[in-house]
Amino acid sequence: MLSELSRELEIPERRILDESLHVFLEKELRDASAEILKIKAQFNVASIKELKSKIESGHAEERPAWEQLIYWENLEKRIKVVNDCMRKLRISS
């Protein structure tokens, strides 16, 4: 499929792959950032630390809040991995 597309569009396969990876990585960043914004809005917090504090002080229900906090931490890790990859590939976000 890639070879056919490359031939038909007269674009090197490598360029198609590089640009596809760039688009994929940027989408991953956007999606993770959007999910973090939802969590921030849901609990009216600006940071993971603030959400932890709300949970520990009883100002946020433990059940959904802890799950969302863990999800947020995983999203932060995902963003770091994607950013590291983009740096290695010299893709600026």
Secondary structure as GFF3:
##gff-version 3
##sequence-region A 1 93
A	DSSP	alpha_helix	2	9	.	.	.	ID=ss1
A	DSSP	alpha_helix	13	43	.	.	.	ID=ss2
A	DSSP	alpha_helix	48	56	.	.	.	ID=ss3
A	DSSP	alpha_helix	62	88	.	.	.	ID=ss4
###
